[in-house]
């Protein structure tokens, strides 16, 4: 890889936004042909690595390859401020006690769509995908994380409190020992 390619890599890596080809030319005092050749060399050098050179017309950006984006997101764990909503606590409890659990089961228990709540809990690193189900579409299975244990002050999942169910909260169902048989 040429010195110009390495310089372009450093500039693109340091930039928080896509850069135009003319900006790269100006920054390196190079002509368009030299910058184009150096970018081609950089693209080849990055093949098979965790980052890639993205190009849209004359805009260029050095970015994470999609295959590694989830791992980067988990590692960087953006801090999400604010308290959890009651819906988030309900969803988190379902995941904690029934993991590994698919979204469809969580929605069955809660009776509402949980996509945004699950995304919020993943962003907070309280839950994560722990596998794939065997049903149609191979649904994601959710489980809790180490951060969940830290936030909840638990040594392990074995220390989850035993759920207490009020008989008025449990609807009648055959074989449910918590409901009275009429």
C-alpha positions, -999 to 999 in steps of 0.1 A, spaced: 0 0 0 14 34 -10 21 63 14 -9 82 -2 -32 52 5 -21 51 41 -26 89 44 -61 86 29 -69 57 53 -58 78 83 -79 108 71 -110 87 64 -106 68 97 -104 101 116 -134 117 99 -168 116 116 -185 121 82 -181 110 46 -156 131 27 -157 143 -9 -130 132 -33 -120 169 -38 -115 172 0 -91 143 -1 -73 158 -30 -69 191 -11 -58 175 21 -31 155 4 -22 180 -23 -27 153 -49 -44 152 -83 -76 132 -89 -59 104 -107 -34 98 -79 -62 98 -52 -84 75 -73 -54 50 -76 -46 53 -39 -83 46 -30 -83 16 -53 -52 3 -35 -68 10 -1 -99 -9 -11 -78 -39 -20 -58 -37 12 -90 -36 33 -105 -67 17 -113 -93 43 -108 -69 72 -132 -55 97 -136 -22 79 -144 -13 44 -142 17 21 -177 29 11 -182 51 -19 -213 69 -31 -205 90 -62 -177 113 -50 -182 107 -13 -161 83 6 -162 68 41 -143 42 61 -169 21 80 -174 -11 98 -183 -41 76 -220 -51 82 -209 -86 94 -192 -70 124 -216 -41 132 -235 -60 159 -203 -68 178 -190 -33 175 -224 -20 188 -223 -43 218 -186 -34 225 -192 3 224 -225 0 244 -238 35 239 -251 48 272 -288 52 271 -301 75 297 -334 75 314 -354 50 334 -369 19 320 -406 20 313 -431 -4 329 -433 -21 295 -395 -26 295 -395 -40 330 -423 -65 320 -404 -75 289 -372 -79 308 -389 -101 334 -403 -123 307 -368 -127 291 -351 -133 325 -375 -160 336 -382 -177 303 -349 -174 284 -340 -183 258 -373 -168 245 -385 -157 211 -402 -124 205 -435 -141 196 -436 -157 232 -429 -123 248 -457 -107 227 -480 -136 236 -475 -130 273 -476 -92 271 -504 -91 245 -487 -63 225 -460 -58 199 -426 -56 217 -402 -48 189 -393 -13 201 -390 -24 237 -367 -52 227 -345 -29 207 -343 -5 237 -333 -33 260 -307 -45 235 -293 -9 232 -290 -8 270 -272 -42 268 -297 -58 292 -307 -85 267 -291 -100 236 -297 -126 210 -286 -160 224 -295 -182 195 -321 -189 169 -353 -209 172 -363 -238 150 -396 -224 138 -404 -205 105 -379 -178 98 -355 -191 126 -367 -165 152 -342 -147 174 -340 -161 209 -334 -135 237 -316 -139 269 -302 -116 296 -266 -103 297 -239 -97 323 -249 -61 324 -284 -73 334 -269 -90 364 -249 -59 373 -279 -36 370 -301 -59 390 -274 -66 416 -275 -104 410 -246 -128 413 -262 -151 388 -295 -160 373 -299 -185 401 -304 -156 424 -335 -143 406 -364 -140 431 -391 -166 429 -420 -150 411 -451 -144 432 -483 -146 413 -516 -132 427 -545 -155 419 -564 -125 406 -537 -119 380 -537 -155 367 -565 -164 344 -581 -198 346 -564 -224 325 -565 -262 327 -537 -277 348 -527 -243 363 -521 -250 400 -525 -213 408 -562 -211 398 -592 -225 416 -611 -252 397 -649 -245 396 
